[in-house]
Amino acid sequence: MLKPTIFREYDIRGIADVDLLSPDIETLGRGLGTFLGRNGVSKINLGRDCRLSGDRLREALLKGLLSTGLDVTDIGRVPTPLLYYSVYHLKAQAGVMITGSHNPAEYNGFKTMLGKGTIYGDQIQEVLRIIQAGDFTEGQGTYHEADVLPSYIEEIASQFQYTRRLKVVVDAGNGTGGPPMHGILEKLNVDAVELYFDMDGNFPNHHPDPTVEHNLEHLKAAVAKHGADLGIAFDGDADRIGAVDEQGNVVWGDMLLLIAAREILTRKPGSTFIGEVKCSQVMYDELQRLGGRPIMYKTGHSLIKAKMKEEHAELAGEMSGHMFFADRYYGYDDALYAACRLMEVVAASGKPLSAQLEGLAKTVTTPELRVDTTDEAKFAIVAKVAEHYKQRRKVVDVDGVRVLFEKGWGLVRASNTQPVLVMRFEAESPELLNQYRQEMESVVAAAQ
């Protein structure tokens, strides 16, 4: 029986050999197929990443989907952005990606597209309700296979003509980004050093999560060794980008968003951009100064995609390295495409990556700090912290509580995917950073 806890805010996810047993995943296929069919879907694409459990889960899910009468096109072992691309390219009405994303190797899960968006929140709970009620549509679907990789590589590479030859190191982390990125790099004016481009679900070299600085050590070393202009890393399913400059400093997601947004504003003055509550105030202030319209919103790829459509935003991004380009692209998070855009800015500037952030106000930030709690308690703790601060300071409560101090801010929010609280701080000096952090941490501790 499928545990209700695997049905999360943006996807369905668990430990493959514990939570995702084959008979249950066949049932999940019936639930998803029924939900999609009732939402007008008859054609669906199916992809998977390179995790060791992927083939087994594909077989079980496919059986369930076909039993509801859906026509399924299997696009094979691909990055998540290729599944998104295939829905546009093959004119499907939905898609399911089997992926554990950036999670440890034993995890896997399912991201589901309906139309051009991703299902989340109550839609995912609706799939669970269908399964619990055993209320399945019966039918006999058809099965097809398609290779969208060549057209994807061609479509992306054809958009970029770099005037200056770049030296770049790219670390695919043994995830699914390697093969398509190799095809793209071959067509660009770059001198590329490829790290861990072979797909291996054991992830033998390092864990494929570029938001953890430790996972970027190999990339930093290779950038230094080869004298590269920049280094780029992907997560396991290549929907999140990490970057380091030529000096080995990490350029986090909010600054990557700012670099891309500045270029867009030269062509489209007054454009709207969406960041999330963990992004630096420097980013929001600079976009405002340049005449852009920055919006601070909730964390989560599904939520951000929906907000982008509503606000007609040209670009959105998260600290986690999800970057959503509607400008010149489809509006979904594709780290391979984002990498090409970053290289384009660096090539056109004639300067290395570090120079793209010159002149910005210097602040001190913490990485994401995680506080273990329970799924039951996390939202209540955040509510108590919000109540405390609303009487004392200005707060932004679009997602958790972002407390505005005199010379910085602190955030606490409940993770939508794990039993943790996420905290982050930014201030004008290390002393103030510590002061704000200690104050908020004591308020969080008192609320637990």
Secondary structure as UniProt FT lines:
FT   HELIX           4..6
FT   STRAND          12..15
FT   HELIX           16..19
FT   HELIX           22..38
FT   TURN            39..40
FT   STRAND          43..48
FT   TURN            52..53
FT   HELIX           54..66
FT   TURN            67..69
FT   STRAND          71..77
FT   HELIX           80..89
FT   TURN            90..91
FT   STRAND          94..98
FT   TURN            101..102
FT   TURN            105..106
FT   STRAND          107..114
FT   TURN            115..116
FT   STRAND          117..118
FT   HELIX           122..133
FT   STRAND          143..145
FT   HELIX           149..157
FT   TURN            158..159
FT   STRAND          166..171
FT   TURN            173..174
FT   TURN            176..177
FT   HELIX           178..186
FT   STRAND          190..195
FT   TURN            201..202
FT   TURN            210..211
FT   HELIX           213..216
FT   HELIX           217..226
FT   STRAND          230..234
FT   TURN            236..237
FT   STRAND          241..245
FT   TURN            246..247
FT   HELIX           253..267
FT   TURN            269..270
FT   STRAND          272..276
FT   TURN            277..278
FT   HELIX           281..289
FT   TURN            290..291
FT   STRAND          293..297
FT   HELIX           301..311
FT   STRAND          315..317
FT   TURN            319..320
FT   STRAND          323..325
FT   TURN            327..328
FT   HELIX           335..349
FT   HELIX           353..357
FT   TURN            358..359
FT   STRAND          364..365
FT   STRAND          369..372
FT   TURN            375..377
FT   HELIX           378..390
FT   TURN            391..392
FT   STRAND          394..396
FT   STRAND          401..405
FT   TURN            406..407
FT   STRAND          408..414
FT   STRAND          420..427
FT   HELIX           430..447
//
